[in-house]
Amino acid sequence: MTLAEIILSIQTRSGDSNITEATITGWVNTALRLIANRDDWSWLMKVDEDDVTVANQQEYALPTDLKKMYSLRVGDTTSTETTATQYSFLGYGEKNMAINNDVDHCYYINPASSKYGLIPTPAAANYKVFQKYFGYPTTVSCVSATPDMPTQYHDMLVDFGLARYFEQEDEMDKTVLYETKLENAIEKMKTDFPATGYLGRMRDIRELAADNNYQQYNIVGLGR
């Protein structure tokens, strides 16, 4: 469904043609981010191969739409992603210890600067950095745009919009109905895409050893 089709569906099913395009667009974008945060969905797996090392520079900007890093590899100037060296995730609180002890092939995430750091600091320039990560969906604004999720689940966006509409109309029975439909659809997606649930449970050994320290998680919380 395009955004225009979602807008029409919400207006028709609510019986209120006066709901503005801007209001429904806001609901759709809120729903997309809510759904994105519920699992590591396969359609939100992204690849960034644009970064290259700078000699003696340790930290580099994270992708702006990053939700959770999945893997990071660094290779030489002729490497492909599969031939590059896999770097292990290291909690930000451990980075100085690793640097002082000459630990190799690690990366950390600096939440204060929205950057990732490489250990050891690259000595050479133009080495390729390959990142795979779970990102946030693209914000929709143009009515001809198609939301960034499988089309067979676009009714979830309609259900979310209807829940918000009936909430503001103080019709709580209908609000609960559409919120329940949305939750059931999210659970169905987890069944339909079992590999994503598996990926979501795959965690670096350092992360498993530090479950009680939130800074050790291979997840970036940037206030988005």
C-alpha positions as CSV (number, residue, x, y, z in Angstrom):
1,M,0.0,0.0,0.0
2,T,1.1,3.5,-0.7
3,L,0.8,6.2,1.9
4,A,-2.2,7.6,-0.1
5,E,-3.9,4.2,0.1
6,I,-3.3,4.0,3.9
7,I,-4.7,7.5,4.4
8,L,-7.8,6.6,2.4
9,S,-8.3,3.3,4.3
10,I,-8.1,5.0,7.7
11,Q,-10.5,7.8,6.7
12,T,-12.9,5.2,5.2
13,R,-12.8,2.7,8.1
14,S,-13.0,5.4,10.7
15,G,-15.9,7.1,8.9
16,D,-14.1,10.4,9.2
17,S,-12.9,11.9,5.9
18,N,-11.7,15.0,7.8
19,I,-8.6,13.4,9.3
20,T,-5.8,15.3,7.8
21,E,-3.1,13.8,5.6
22,A,-0.4,15.2,8.0
23,T,-2.0,13.5,11.0
24,I,-2.2,10.1,9.4
25,T,1.3,10.5,8.0
26,G,2.5,11.1,11.6
27,W,0.7,8.0,12.8
28,V,2.2,5.9,10.0
29,N,5.8,7.0,10.8
30,T,5.2,6.4,14.5
31,A,3.9,2.9,13.8
32,L,6.9,2.1,11.5
33,R,9.4,3.0,14.3
34,L,7.3,1.1,16.9
35,I,7.3,-2.0,14.8
36,A,11.1,-1.6,14.0
37,N,11.8,-1.7,17.7
38,R,10.0,-4.9,18.3
39,D,12.5,-7.2,16.7
40,D,15.5,-7.4,14.4
41,W,13.5,-7.6,11.2
42,S,15.2,-9.0,8.1
43,W,14.0,-6.2,5.8
44,L,15.7,-3.7,8.0
45,M,19.1,-5.3,7.7
46,K,21.3,-2.8,5.9
47,V,24.9,-2.8,4.6
48,D,27.3,0.2,4.7
49,E,30.5,-0.3,2.7
50,D,31.3,3.4,2.2
51,D,33.7,3.9,5.2
52,V,37.4,3.7,4.8
53,T,40.1,4.1,7.5
54,V,42.1,7.2,8.0
55,A,45.6,6.7,9.3
56,N,45.8,7.2,13.0
57,Q,42.1,8.0,13.4
58,Q,40.3,5.7,15.8
59,E,36.6,6.8,15.6
60,Y,34.2,7.1,12.7
61,A,30.6,8.2,12.3
62,L,27.9,5.6,12.7
63,P,25.1,5.3,10.1
64,T,22.5,7.9,10.9
65,D,19.6,5.3,10.8
66,L,21.4,2.7,12.9
67,K,19.3,0.8,15.5
68,K,21.7,-2.0,16.3
69,M,25.0,-3.1,14.8
70,Y,25.1,-6.7,13.6
71,S,28.7,-7.1,12.4
72,L,31.7,-5.0,11.5
73,R,34.7,-6.1,9.3
74,V,37.8,-4.3,8.2
75,G,39.9,-5.3,5.2
76,D,42.6,-3.9,3.1
77,T,42.1,-1.8,0.0
78,T,41.2,-4.7,-2.2
79,S,39.1,-6.7,0.3
80,T,35.5,-7.8,-0.1
81,E,33.1,-8.1,2.9
82,T,33.6,-11.9,3.1
83,T,37.4,-11.7,3.0
84,A,37.7,-8.8,5.5
85,T,38.6,-9.5,9.2
86,Q,35.7,-9.8,11.6
87,Y,35.9,-7.4,14.5
88,S,34.4,-8.4,17.9
89,F,32.2,-6.0,19.8
90,L,33.7,-4.4,22.9
91,G,31.8,-2.5,25.5
92,Y,32.6,1.2,25.7
93,G,33.7,0.8,29.3
94,E,36.3,-1.8,28.3
95,K,37.9,0.1,25.5
96,N,40.8,1.7,27.4
97,M,41.7,-1.7,29.0
98,A,41.8,-3.2,25.5
99,I,43.9,-0.4,24.0
100,N,46.4,-0.6,26.9
101,N,46.7,-4.4,26.5
102,D,47.0,-4.4,22.7
103,V,43.8,-6.3,22.0
104,D,43.3,-6.7,18.3
105,H,40.3,-6.7,16.0
106,C,37.7,-5.1,18.2
107,Y,35.2,-2.3,17.8
108,Y,33.3,-0.3,20.3
109,I,30.4,2.2,20.1
110,N,30.7,5.7,21.7
111,P,27.1,6.7,22.5
112,A,28.2,10.2,23.4
113,S,29.5,11.0,19.9
114,S,27.4,8.5,17.8
115,K,30.7,7.0,16.5
116,Y,32.3,3.6,16.4
117,G,35.9,3.1,17.3
118,L,38.4,0.5,15.9
119,I,41.0,-1.2,18.1
120,P,43.8,-1.0,17.3
121,T,43.7,2.5,15.8
122,P,44.3,2.0,12.1
123,A,47.8,2.9,11.0
124,A,47.0,2.8,7.3
125,A,44.5,4.8,5.3
126,N,41.9,3.7,2.8
127,Y,41.3,0.2,4.3
128,K,37.7,-0.8,3.8
129,V,35.1,-1.0,6.6
130,F,32.1,-3.2,6.1
131,Q,29.1,-2.7,8.4
132,K,25.9,-4.7,8.6
133,Y,23.3,-3.3,10.9
134,F,19.6,-3.2,11.7
135,G,18.4,0.3,10.8
136,Y,15.2,2.3,11.2
137,P,12.7,2.4,8.4
138,T,12.7,5.4,6.0
139,T,10.3,8.1,7.1
140,V,7.4,8.5,4.6
141,S,6.2,11.9,3.6
142,C,5.2,11.7,-0.1
143,V,1.7,10.2,-0.6
144,S,3.1,8.0,-3.4
145,A,5.7,6.5,-1.1
146,T,5.5,2.8,0.0
147,P,6.3,2.2,3.7
148,D,9.5,0.3,4.4
149,M,8.1,-3.1,5.5
150,P,6.6,-6.1,3.7
151,T,3.4,-5.1,1.9
152,Q,1.4,-8.0,3.2
153,Y,1.6,-6.3,6.7
154,H,0.7,-2.8,5.7
155,D,-2.7,-3.3,7.3
156,M,-0.8,-3.0,10.6
157,L,-0.2,0.7,9.9
158,V,-3.9,1.1,9.3
159,D,-4.7,-0.6,12.6
160,F,-2.3,1.6,14.4
161,G,-3.8,4.7,12.9
162,L,-7.4,3.6,13.7
163,A,-6.3,2.9,17.3
164,R,-4.9,6.4,17.6
165,Y,-8.0,7.9,16.0
166,F,-10.5,6.1,18.3
167,E,-8.3,6.9,21.3
168,Q,-8.6,10.6,20.7
169,E,-12.4,10.1,20.1
170,D,-12.5,8.4,23.6
171,E,-13.9,5.2,22.1
172,M,-11.7,2.9,24.1
173,D,-13.3,-0.4,23.1
174,K,-12.3,0.3,19.5
175,T,-8.9,1.5,20.6
176,V,-8.2,-1.8,22.4
177,L,-9.6,-3.8,19.4
178,Y,-7.1,-2.2,16.9
179,E,-4.2,-2.3,19.3
180,T,-4.8,-6.0,19.9
181,K,-4.9,-6.6,16.1
182,L,-1.6,-4.8,15.8
183,E,0.0,-6.9,18.6
184,N,-1.3,-10.1,17.0
185,A,0.1,-9.1,13.7
186,I,3.5,-8.4,15.2
187,E,3.6,-11.8,16.8
188,K,2.6,-13.4,13.5
189,M,5.5,-11.6,11.8
190,K,7.9,-13.1,14.3
191,T,6.6,-16.5,13.2
192,D,6.7,-15.7,9.5
193,F,10.3,-14.5,9.8
194,P,11.9,-16.9,12.3
195,A,15.4,-16.1,11.1
196,T,15.2,-12.6,12.4
197,G,14.4,-13.8,15.8
198,Y,17.4,-16.1,15.6
199,L,19.6,-13.2,14.5
200,G,18.3,-11.1,17.4
201,R,19.5,-13.7,19.9
202,M,23.0,-14.0,18.4
203,R,25.3,-12.0,20.6
204,D,29.0,-11.5,20.9
205,I,30.8,-13.5,23.7
206,R,31.9,-10.3,25.4
207,E,28.2,-9.2,25.5
208,L,27.1,-12.5,27.1
209,A,29.8,-12.1,29.8
210,A,28.5,-8.7,30.8
211,D,24.7,-9.0,30.9
212,N,24.5,-6.9,34.0
213,N,26.1,-3.8,32.5
214,Y,23.9,-2.0,30.0
215,Q,26.9,-0.4,28.4
216,Q,28.2,-3.7,27.2
217,Y,25.3,-4.4,24.9
218,N,25.9,-4.2,21.2
219,I,23.0,-1.8,20.8
220,V,23.2,1.9,20.3
221,G,20.7,4.1,22.1
222,L,20.9,7.5,20.6
223,G,17.6,8.9,21.7
224,R,15.8,8.3,18.5
